Amino acid sequence: MRVATWNVNSVRARVDRIVDFAVREDIDVLAMQEIKCKVEQFPFEQFEQAGFHVEAHGFSQWNGVAIASRSRPTEVETSFPAMPGFAKGHEGPDAPQEARAIGATIDGVRVWSLYVPNGRALEDPHYVYKLHWLDALREYAARTLSAEPDLPLALVGDFNIAPTDADNGDPAVIEGFSTHVSGPERDAFAALENAGLTDVVRPLVPTGFTYWDYKQLRFPRNEGMRIDFILGSRAFADAVTDAAIHRNERKGEAPSDHVPVVVDLDRSRLGLSAPEDDDRPMIFG
């Protein structure tokens, strides 16, 4: 079973490229962030023609998340418990929720596609919102895994955090002045791991960025950041056999500023039987 996450930065602008990648790399589950469209605007047809089922959640040209999968997803949710909302000039518990989370169960694996708030600036209300959002996510993960310790759970997506100094190669992002690298953000990421989740990619791919700003030749200079992750529960992590960051997807015509992150899972370790006539090639070589 092959699971991928990709901040596509507008699914309508890049649908051909996204579907091509998913088919070429034999992806079983593709979690997308920043689809930047309403549900009724999502290009379902292209995915369906390629053999994918899609669940999408979006309100406007901002944010938005989706999951495309070969098997039909079930138990679809568009928020986790206590997920806070945000709107400019509208603070408090009744602030409207943004389209930043969608969860579904695919072949027994619970997958959440997450677009964590950016934070904008250390003194911005959006930064406080980001920390509250992450805390609610941690609480959800801890409570879920306490109740179901053997659940294959994956929180995947754009976390907008570089957890270590090695994950930040952008000279414009400076600790003490910038979001993504502040102590509270990094503590929030560590708290997710303490809640029973593991970065399943880092042990297999210890270096490499997943995002490069469009400005000032960041990609040619490799001045990027590692902010896209696949965090898995113990059951999920135990099934991971390989991983890759697809850096080449940042090249070519009209790329997203993020690239896909992919893991392979041993279906037998998840208690799943292999698909019939499964002769798909390995994607890592």
Secondary structure, DSSP 8 states (H G I E B T S, - for coil): -EEEEEE-S-HHHHHHHHHHHHHHTT-SEEEEE---S-GGGS-HHHHHHTT-EEEEE--SSS--EEEEESS--EEEES--TT----BTTB-STTS---S-EEEEEETTEEEEEEE-----STTSHHHHHHHHHHHHHHHHHHHHHHH-TT--EEEEEE-----SGGGB--TT--TTTSSSSSHHHHHHHHHHHHTT-EESSTTT--S--SB--SSTTTTTTT--B--EEEEE-HHHHHHEEEEEE-GGGGSSSS--SB--EEEEE-GGGGT----TT-----S--
